[in-house]
Amino acid sequence: MKRNARIIQINGIRGLFIALFIVTCLAAGFVAFPGFVAMNVWNFFAGSSLPEINLYQGVLLWGIVAILYFIATKQSFAVSVGTPKELSEEELKTLMDRVKMQSQARIINKMIIKNLEELQKEEISKEQEKSDNENITK
């Protein structure tokens, strides 16, 4: 996790609308408009020898061009494919023990919370009885 992580806080419906507006503008500026340009350039140079493309295909063409540009200008570009390292028997046993402990802790926490809620209800009812008794004696 980054130490200098930036947090964007969206407050209320106005903040939601502003965030939606920003996302829409970014999508239009970096995806739709270049896709529209790519579609028009393709259709202009295609003439009658190649089929015309629509906006969706223009966006795909723009994506291909952008990825190719990124790969061509990047000095080191590597793709790595591999299998994840498997856990040893000891690590797997330790992991399973931790999972069991966490599930038991969850069960105990639920029981404790339930008992606390019942105690609070009992205290509230006792306080109400005391206040009722005091009101009756007055």
Disulfide bonds with the S-S distance in Angstrom:
none
